[in-house]
Amino acid sequence: MQQKTFFTPGPAHLYPSFETHLQQALREQIGSISHRSKQFKAIYQFTYEQLKTLLSIPDNFAVLFTGSATEIWERILQSCVEKESFHLVNGSFSKRFYEFAGELGKKANKLEMPFGKGFDLAQVTIPAGAELVCLTHNETSSGVTMPVADMHTLKQKYTDKLFAVDMVSSAPYPDLNFQLIDCAFFSVQKGFGMPAGLGVWIVNDKCLQKSELLKQKGLTVGTYHSLPSLWSKFKTFETPATPNVVGIYLLGKIAEDMNKKGIAAIRQEAEQKATMLYTYLKQSENVKAFVQNPDHQSPTVVVADVAGGSTDLIQKLTQTGNVVGSGYGSYKEKQIRIANFPAVTIEQTQRLIDELKRLEK
Ligand SMILES: *Cc1c(COP(=O)(O)O)cnc(C)c1O
């Protein structure tokens, strides 16, 4: 069977070494080991150390595992907000994060931009009462990015607030300064090229202190996956419940491979492939970049309008072995979304562009 290349923004193409590591996991019978064993603790520690190196995570942060990134939205709001949160909303994912705050009984504030638009820092005013600021590095629905430098600048203006960054569809690309960002999170089926089923929460001691304060006040911060519960287990590289042990093992191995390649090379390659894609979109007659402001064009999920609709193009591309994502929600039949994750090479990206050019004729 011909192997396809998945340019879908999650689940996405699997990382090239995934298969080898999975086979090794099966040989070592990782799927059957106890999560209270020494062997599991060593796996957790290894994955933690690899991610720490890859993303330059300081010592005062824990790396915690959940079922998904969606779960982490809820955990952050429960653990770090007594009354008020603030959200930058510009698409379906950032909106869902915002809605969760309301559903949990918090006062949720937002600044919302139209679909396809990013944020101008000069327009962002955060209410004094907001305890937590929620940012989305890459809005997967629209292909809008918030530059990391803008996130850092905003935190420097509002140092008393906790800052949370959703980097689900961009990690490990964004070079976050964890002196300024209090927590960030992702799930593994996007930029890490793994099957779904594992959320990763990188969170500092300030968030933990806030959570403990809320607990002292008699508020509910959750049960087994509350931040204090996850963190207390993390100290001995354990988890409150039986986790996705194989997923944690594979993430450690893939992060190790990424470290061998070097994060600088991974980021540089992402930029090179993004430039190839956006250059193609600039000269194409039928397929055009949806996000207009170059500063807000995502390097990791490229969204394009297709003249006459995207359904036919997606189908024809699939026949060539190149699977791109459809538009999100109401844009399903109008747009395509092309993930630019580390698992896909420069050559595979060039092949997609060649097919797109051929199909235009
Ligand atoms: C995919 C995605 C999520 C949700 O991730 P799950 O693993 O499905 O929980 C959250 N935020 C962004 C930006 C995403 O792209």
Ligand as a Chemical Component Dictionary entry (heavy atoms), coordinates in Angstrom:
data_LIG
# 
_chem_comp.id                   LIG 
_chem_comp.type                 NON-POLYMER 
_chem_comp.pdbx_formal_charge   0 
_chem_comp.three_letter_code    LIG 
# 
loop_
_chem_comp_atom.comp_id 
_chem_comp_atom.atom_id 
_chem_comp_atom.alt_atom_id 
_chem_comp_atom.type_symbol 
_chem_comp_atom.charge 
_chem_comp_atom.model_Cartn_x 
_chem_comp_atom.model_Cartn_y 
_chem_comp_atom.model_Cartn_z 
_chem_comp_atom.pdbx_ordinal 
LIG C1 C1 C 0 -6.052 20.334 18.927 1  
LIG C2 C2 C 0 -6.055 21.543 19.791 2  
LIG C3 C3 C 0 -6.534 21.514 21.115 3  
LIG C4 C4 C 0 -7.187 20.289 21.698 4  
LIG O1 O1 O 0 -6.314 19.216 21.769 5  
LIG P1 P1 P 0 -6.906 17.758 22.212 6  
LIG O2 O2 O 0 -5.709 16.903 22.204 7  
LIG O3 O3 O 0 -7.926 17.394 21.183 8  
LIG O4 O4 O 0 -7.505 17.909 23.532 9  
LIG C5 C5 C 0 -6.438 22.649 21.868 10 
LIG N1 N1 N 0 -5.902 23.780 21.382 11 
LIG C6 C6 C 0 -5.437 23.855 20.118 12 
LIG C7 C7 C 0 -4.867 25.139 19.625 13 
LIG C8 C8 C 0 -5.499 22.743 19.284 14 
LIG O5 O5 O 0 -5.033 22.801 18.024 15 
# 
loop_
_chem_comp_bond.comp_id 
_chem_comp_bond.atom_id_1 
_chem_comp_bond.atom_id_2 
_chem_comp_bond.value_order 
_chem_comp_bond.pdbx_ordinal 
LIG C1 C2 SING 1  
LIG C2 C3 SING 2  
LIG C2 C8 DOUB 3  
LIG C3 C4 SING 4  
LIG C3 C5 DOUB 5  
LIG C4 O1 SING 6  
LIG O1 P1 SING 7  
LIG P1 O2 DOUB 8  
LIG P1 O3 SING 9  
LIG P1 O4 SING 10 
LIG C5 N1 SING 11 
LIG N1 C6 DOUB 12 
LIG C6 C7 SING 13 
LIG C6 C8 SING 14 
LIG C8 O5 SING 15 
# 
